Each structure stands twice: as C-alpha cells, then as structure tokens.
Amino acid sequence: MEHELSLEFLRVVEQAAIASARTMGLGDGHKSDQAAVTAMRSQMDSVGMDGTIVIGEGERDKAPMLFIGEKVGAAVRDKSRKYPAVDIAVDPLEGTNLCATGEPNAIVVLAASDHGGLLHAPDLYMEKIIVGGPCKGAVDLDAPVAENLSNIAKRLNRDVDDLVVMVLERPRHEKLIQDIRKAGARIRLITDGDLSAGISAAVSNAGVHAVMGTGGAPEGVLTAAALRCLNGYMLGRLVTSKPEHHERLAQMGIKDAKRIYETQDLAPGKNIIFACTGVTGGGLLRGVRFFAGGTRTQSLIMTLEQRKVRFIDSVHLEKGADVRVRFY
C-alpha cells in the first residue's frame, strides 16, 4: 500500500495546497477551506484505492464532500477490479485563518492506513501532550505540568529552562501557560495549527520539545499518524462536557469517554502514509510559490512500514509554458 499510494497522495495534497494558496490573504477563511476541499476531492477518485473517509469535513448532512463515511478512490467507478481498502483522514486546510490572513504555517494534510488503522475520532476537543521519541513514557496527562517538564528535561539531558513548549493561544490555556512559565520553561504561542506543531515536537533540532493543551480530536489522530512514522509520542483524552458529547461517542463506537489514548491507539495501522504540503511558509514547510508559467510546492511524505521521511520540492509547469526554472 505505502509503495503504491504514497506518490498518489502527494499529488492530492499538492493540488489542494495550490488551490487554497490562490485564496491566500483574501480574508475569507471559508473560501480558502472550500478551495482546498474541492481540489482534494477532485483528485481522490483517480487514486487506485477503495477508500473511506474516517476523518473529514463532517457528517453527510453537514458537508457536501469529504464527509465521514464517504467512499473515494478509483473503486467508486471501476467495479472491474479489486482495489486495496484504505481509511483516509484529512484536514484539507489546517489553518484556514492563517491562509486567509497570509500568516505562516497553513498546511494541507492527509493520512491513510489499511482498514481500521485510524481511530474514528469524533469532532470534539482532546487534551494532548506531544513529545519526541526519547520522551516516550515520561509524561502523564494527570501529572502536574512541572513534573512533566522535569521528566522531559531529564530524558533530553537538558534543564527545564532550556525547554520550549508550544501552546495554542486560547483563553482555556491561561492556567497551563502560567504553570509552564512558573516551572521555568519557555513558551511559543501559536494562533492555529497544533497539528504542524505536533510534528515539529517529534523532529530533532526543530526547537520545540513538547506541545501541551487542548485541541481538536480529529487533528490528534492525524498527528498520531505522523508521530508513528517519526517515532514520536503523544497522549490524548477526549473532552466531554455536554450530554450530546456522550451521544456522539456512542454513535462512533467509543465506550470509555475517559480513556487515555497513546499514539498507537489513535493510529494503530500497520501501514500508514502521512502527506502534507505547505500553503503559507512556516517552520516545517515552505509555502506555495507562483511564478510565470508554473507553481512550486514543498511537501512532506512519510511512510511507517517503509520507514521513509521525504521532503519533496515539486515544480508544476503549465502546459505549453516557455519558462525557466531556478533551482536553489
């Protein structure tokens, strides 16, 4: 699966990134997201798979495409042959507001696995701690912030005041921010995009040692898929504060609302492909660049079984264009 489909998924995220980048800075987040969704969906049916969206844009009555349960891939139209069954999780544009305002770190994201390889996470919040591989088993969602930071520092052979923790800038994180600063660690606040932040925490020399706080559960599954490929580690627990949240969990087959999920619980698949393309430039990937007669993209493709992490710089030339490409 990984060998056959990884470059196909690269094409999907590249085209979605190019489409959304054309809306960059226009101040319309809905338009940016819709451009990514439409482009991503239009590419899906040319991929040789029997795909099912398990994390997407919502239920059938809320989204016209890329909704949970939607069938995608060549198998939708071609019944003459058998295609591999693939579960798909997408965030067509992580950071819609970032794209709309032209700020860094908007990315297009897709994760795929064999059937049953990605948790069907409800669209709720999730408490998260994300760290790199050396810190596996060193953190606990119920431990005090200072204790977690001390354990992370020990695993990394650092002092706590050498650590950088990424946190979404939200009112709900005021106490968390105070506790991190009180413990002596530094904070990098982000306005959106905890998925790309989670990837950064698992990459050596990225300057981020942990991500803490509450973000989207679907993004947590996508992050876990990336972390499986990077040998990173995360803990997550769904936040259920209303009766309808428990009803939603029951509908999706989740029986224990207080369960703490580890990386492999969220993305248990044997074969995993993670693909993302930068829309606006950031610390992880460069954004889409337009030039006369073409477009340039930078993407990250990771596979679990193959143990490959590839940064791919692509130049997309328009047909018939007489252009000169600069390599750098």
C-alpha positions in Angstrom: 0.0 0.0 0.0 2.7 2.5 1.0 4.7 2.0 -2.1 1.7 2.1 -4.4 -0.1 5.1 -3.0 2.4 7.5 -1.4 3.1 9.5 -4.5 -0.6 9.4 -5.4 -1.4 11.1 -2.1 1.4 13.5 -2.7 -0.5 14.7 -5.9 -3.7 15.1 -3.8 -2.2 17.3 -1.2 -0.2 19.3 -3.7 -3.2 20.2 -5.8 -5.2 21.1 -2.7 -2.4 23.4 -1.4 -2.1 25.2 -4.8 -5.9 25.8 -4.9 -6.0 27.2 -1.4 -2.9 29.3 -1.9 -4.7 31.2 -4.6 -7.0 32.5 -1.9 -4.2 33.4 0.5 -4.6 36.9 2.0 -8.1 37.5 0.7 -9.6 37.5 4.2 -12.1 34.7 3.6 -11.3 31.5 5.6 -14.4 29.7 4.2 -13.3 30.4 0.7 -9.8 29.1 1.4 -11.1 25.9 3.0 -13.6 25.3 0.2 -10.9 25.6 -2.4 -8.8 23.0 -0.7 -11.7 20.6 -0.2 -12.9 20.9 -3.8 -9.4 20.3 -5.2 -8.6 17.4 -2.8 -11.9 15.7 -3.6 -11.5 16.1 -7.4 -8.1 14.3 -7.2 -9.3 11.4 -4.9 -11.2 9.3 -7.5 -8.1 8.9 -9.6 -6.2 7.2 -6.8 -6.1 3.4 -7.1 -7.9 2.5 -3.9 -11.2 1.6 -2.3 -11.1 4.5 0.2 -13.4 5.5 3.0 -13.2 8.9 4.7 -13.0 8.3 8.5 -12.0 11.8 9.5 -13.1 14.7 7.2 -15.3 17.7 6.9 -18.2 16.3 8.9 -21.3 14.1 8.5 -23.3 13.7 5.3 -25.8 16.5 6.3 -23.1 19.0 7.1 -20.6 18.7 4.2 -21.2 18.0 0.5 -17.8 16.2 0.1 -15.1 14.6 2.2 -17.7 13.8 4.8 -17.2 10.9 7.3 -18.2 7.7 5.6 -17.8 8.9 2.0 -16.4 6.4 -0.4 -13.5 7.7 -2.5 -10.9 6.3 -4.9 -11.0 4.5 -8.3 -13.1 1.7 -6.8 -16.1 4.1 -6.8 -16.3 4.0 -10.6 -14.3 0.9 -11.6 -16.0 -2.2 -10.4 -14.0 -4.5 -12.7 -11.0 -5.0 -10.4 -10.3 -5.1 -6.7 -8.5 -2.2 -5.1 -6.9 -2.0 -1.6 -9.2 -0.9 1.2 -7.9 2.3 2.7 -9.1 4.5 5.5 -8.5 8.2 4.9 -8.2 11.1 7.4 -7.9 14.6 6.0 -7.6 18.2 7.1 -8.0 19.9 3.7 -6.6 23.1 5.2 -5.2 23.3 8.7 -5.1 26.9 9.5 -7.9 28.4 7.4 -7.5 31.7 9.2 -3.7 31.6 8.6 -4.3 31.2 4.9 -7.0 33.9 4.9 -4.7 36.4 6.5 -1.4 35.3 4.9 0.2 34.2 8.1 2.7 31.3 8.3 2.0 27.5 8.9 -1.1 26.8 6.9 -0.8 23.3 5.5 -2.9 20.6 3.7 -2.9 17.3 5.4 -3.8 13.7 4.6 -3.2 10.4 6.5 -4.1 7.0 5.2 -3.9 3.5 6.6 -5.2 0.0 6.0 -8.8 -0.6 7.1 -9.2 0.1 10.8 -5.8 1.7 11.1 -7.1 5.2 12.2 -9.3 5.9 15.1 -12.7 7.3 14.1 -12.4 10.3 16.4 -15.5 12.5 17.0 -15.3 16.2 16.3 -14.6 17.1 19.9 -11.7 18.6 21.9 -8.9 16.4 23.1 -6.3 17.1 25.8 -2.9 16.4 24.4 0.7 16.1 25.3 3.1 15.5 22.4 6.8 14.8 22.7 9.7 13.3 20.7 10.7 9.6 20.8 13.2 10.0 23.7 10.4 11.1 26.0 8.1 8.1 25.5 6.6 7.1 28.8 8.0 10.2 30.6 4.7 12.2 30.5 1.3 11.8 32.1 -1.9 13.8 31.3 -2.8 13.8 35.0 0.6 14.8 36.3 1.4 18.4 37.3 2.9 20.5 34.5 6.1 21.0 36.4 6.5 17.2 36.8 6.0 16.5 33.1 8.5 19.2 32.2 11.1 17.9 34.6 10.7 14.4 33.2 11.1 15.7 29.6 14.2 17.7 30.5 15.8 14.6 32.1 15.1 12.5 29.1 16.7 15.2 26.8 19.6 15.8 29.1 18.5 19.5 29.5 17.4 21.8 32.2 13.8 22.8 32.3 14.6 26.4 31.4 16.1 25.0 28.1 12.7 23.6 27.0 10.4 25.2 24.5 6.7 24.3 24.8 4.2 25.1 22.0 0.7 26.0 23.2 -2.4 27.3 21.3 -3.2 30.8 22.3 -6.7 30.3 23.8 -8.4 31.6 27.0 -8.8 27.9 28.1 -5.0 27.7 28.3 -4.3 30.6 30.7 -3.6 28.4 33.7 -1.5 26.0 31.6 0.6 28.9 30.3 1.1 30.2 33.9 2.2 26.7 35.1 4.7 26.3 32.3 6.3 29.7 32.9 6.3 29.0 36.7 8.2 25.8 36.0 10.8 27.8 34.1 10.2 26.6 30.5 9.7 28.9 27.6 6.5 29.1 25.5 5.9 29.5 21.8 2.3 30.6 21.4 0.5 29.7 18.2 -2.8 31.1 16.9 -3.8 28.0 14.9 -2.3 24.7 13.7 -1.5 22.3 16.6 -1.0 19.5 14.0 2.1 21.0 12.5 3.2 21.9 16.0 3.0 18.3 17.0 5.1 17.2 14.0 7.7 19.8 15.0 7.9 18.4 18.5 8.9 15.0 17.1 11.6 16.3 14.7 15.1 16.7 16.1 16.6 20.2 16.1 13.2 21.8 15.4 13.5 23.9 18.6 10.2 22.5 20.0 10.3 20.0 22.9 6.7 19.5 23.6 3.1 20.5 22.7 0.6 20.8 25.5 -3.0 21.8 25.7 -6.4 21.1 24.3 -7.1 21.0 20.5 -9.2 19.1 18.1 -9.6 15.3 18.4 -9.5 14.7 14.6 -6.3 16.7 14.4 -5.0 14.4 17.2 -5.5 11.3 15.1 -3.7 13.0 12.1 -0.9 14.0 14.4 -0.6 10.4 15.8 -0.3 9.1 12.2 2.6 11.4 11.6 4.2 10.5 15.0 4.0 6.8 14.2 6.2 7.5 11.2 8.6 9.7 13.2 8.8 7.5 16.3 7.2 10.3 18.3 4.8 10.0 21.3 1.6 11.5 22.4 -1.2 11.1 24.9 -4.7 12.2 24.3 -8.0 12.2 26.2 -11.4 13.3 24.7 -13.1 16.3 26.4 -16.8 15.6 27.1 -18.6 18.4 28.8 -22.2 18.0 27.4 -24.7 15.1 27.2 -24.6 15.3 23.4 -20.9 14.6 23.5 -21.5 11.2 25.1 -24.2 10.5 22.5 -21.6 11.3 19.8 -19.1 8.9 21.3 -21.7 6.2 21.4 -22.6 6.7 17.7 -18.9 6.3 16.8 -18.4 3.2 19.0 -16.3 4.8 21.7 -17.4 3.3 25.1 -14.9 4.8 27.5 -15.1 8.6 27.5 -12.2 8.9 30.0 -9.8 6.7 28.2 -6.2 8.0 27.7 -5.1 7.2 24.2 -1.4 6.7 23.3 0.0 7.2 19.8 -0.6 3.6 18.6 -4.2 3.7 20.0 -5.0 6.7 17.8 -3.2 5.3 14.7 -2.8 1.5 15.1 -2.4 0.7 11.4 0.5 -1.5 10.2 0.8 0.6 7.0 0.5 4.4 7.4 1.1 7.1 4.8 1.2 10.8 6.0 1.3 13.5 3.4 1.2 17.3 3.8 2.0 20.3 1.6 2.7 23.8 2.8 0.3 26.5 1.8 1.8 29.5 3.6 5.5 29.3 4.5 6.4 28.2 8.0 8.9 26.4 10.2 8.0 22.9 8.8 7.5 23.6 5.1 7.8 26.4 2.6 4.5 27.7 1.2 3.2 27.6 -2.4 5.2 29.9 -4.7 3.8 31.1 -8.0 5.9 32.1 -10.9 5.2 32.9 -14.6 4.1 29.6 -16.1 4.1 27.4 -13.1 4.0 26.7 -9.4 6.4 25.4 -6.8 5.4 23.4 -3.7 7.2 21.7 -0.8 5.7 18.6 0.8 6.4 16.1 3.5 5.7 12.4 2.8 6.2 9.8 5.5 5.6 6.0 5.5 5.6 3.7 8.5 6.4 0.3 7.1 9.0 1.6 4.6 10.5 3.9 7.3 10.9 6.8 4.9 10.6 10.5 5.6 10.8 12.5 2.4 10.8 16.3 1.8 9.7 16.8 -1.8 10.2 20.0 -3.7 8.0 20.0 -6.8 7.8 22.4 -9.8 4.4 22.2 -11.6 4.8 23.7 -15.1 1.8 24.8 -17.0 1.2 23.1 -20.4 3.0 24.8 -23.2 4.7 27.3 -20.9 8.1 28.5 -22.1 9.6 29.2 -18.7 13.0 28.9 -17.0 13.1 27.2 -13.6 15.5 28.3 -11.0 16.9 25.6 -8.8 18.1 26.5 -5.3 
